[in-house]
Structures are given as structure tokens and as C-alpha cells.
Amino acid sequence: MMKLYWSPRTRSFSSLWLMEETGEPYERVLIDVFKGAQKTPEYLVINPMGKVPALRDGEATLAEAAAICAYVAERYPQSRLAPPLGDPLRAKYLYWLFFAPSCVEPAMVQLTTKIEMNPVAAGWGDAQRVFDVLDAALQKGPWILGETFSAADVAIGSGLNFAVRLFKMAPSRPSFERYIDRCAARPAFQRASAIAAG
């Protein structure tokens, strides 16, 4: 059985939500990041970066929310959380899955800290462009791949919910609100939210 190391009000919500989407049994291990539990020698063996989430699947361990999403979606193909190899949607799925940590998260930090970055030097370009691109993609909906819900929606939806609704780190847009509403209406999202609320 997979073991998810997580903590409420962190990016580990995406992994929690994803595990609930699979419908497969898993064990949750709460890591109290506010008491420094992610810095213990035992946990650093699992994730040397000392962050949540992390996942153990037998002898395999990994961290980083998008990597966990990719791994779990492929381990449980019956959950249909990733387009299969050869499907033309797979390219966009991977693009959006990794857009969350490589563009949305840095854009949130840029907006919150008001850091001025050269858009050519910053891997994400600039925050305005990130949210414009995401806005345009979500106009097509209902999901980031159109009619197909996937683990990419878990990554993007978690990031937007975190940035727009929970912590007000990024400005809202109508497409974001509609998308977050659709995500929040999913039973797996609701279960994960209830777990995270304790």
C-alpha cells in the first residue's frame, strides 16, 4: 500500500486529492511541518529536501507534488488520471502537469514578494503571462485538457485554489473561479479537504 507523507495547508494537498481520486487504499502519515517534523533524520531519508509531500510505494520513494501525480496516475491506469502513451492528449497533459510547479508556483511567489525579474531570465517568464496563459486555457474547459479530467487538473486546480482562494496570493479571474468551483465539486476534492481540515 502506498504511504503518503503530507501536512495540511501545504502543497501536499494535491497529492492527498490525487490519492482520493484513485479510489485506491493508501496510508497517510502526517508530518507536522510547524514542529519541524520534516527535518528529522528519518524523514530526510524519504525526502532529503525536507518538504512535503513525499510518497513511499514499497521500496520506491519520491517527492515533489507533480512527480507524485505523474507516478500515481501511471501506477493506477484504471483511474484514468493520465492519457495513455500514444494518446495525442498526453503531450498537453505533461505540459500542464509541470506548468503548475514550474510556472504557477514561481508566479505566485513573484506576485507575493513583488520581486522584479527579467522575463527572459526567469524560467516562468513573468506572473502576468503565466496567469494570462492559464486563463486562456481554462476558457475552453471544463478541464485543462478540455472534456478530460486528469492529474494535471489536480496540480493546476490545487495551485489555483491555494493562490486565489485560500491565500489570496494571485488575482482572481472568472475562468479561475469557475474552474476552482468545478474542482471543489469533485467528491475526491471534498474528501481531501475534509481530511486536511482534521
C-alpha angles and dihedrals in degrees: 000000000000117000118212119202108204147149131206120257093023136101087271087086088084091058091045091051091046093052089051090050091057093058088216123130116258138163122243120213112192113219110196100217091179089064094043096252090145090065097058116117090241093056094042088062087061096041116010089194089066094229137121139272109054131156134209119197108177105297093347121093129179141162139198117085098244092047090051090050091051094045097047094044089055094043090055105038090162088070089065093220094138132040109246124251109283094029110123089224090064093081093055091042091058091043093055095038090060095034088075098063098027099045114009097047095047090045089054090051091048092053094044097047095034089227113174109223131181101245090218092054097042113085091220095046102223136328095249092055092046093055093041091054092047091047091053092049093049092051087074096051160103083161133009090261093043113248094002121088112209145162086274087068089053090054096042095038093050091048094049093045089051095045102038107029111021103037104013090226095141131038117260124240128190092250090052093051093049091047095048089048090054091048093047091051092062112104091226091054089050092049091049091048091051091050091048091049089057 
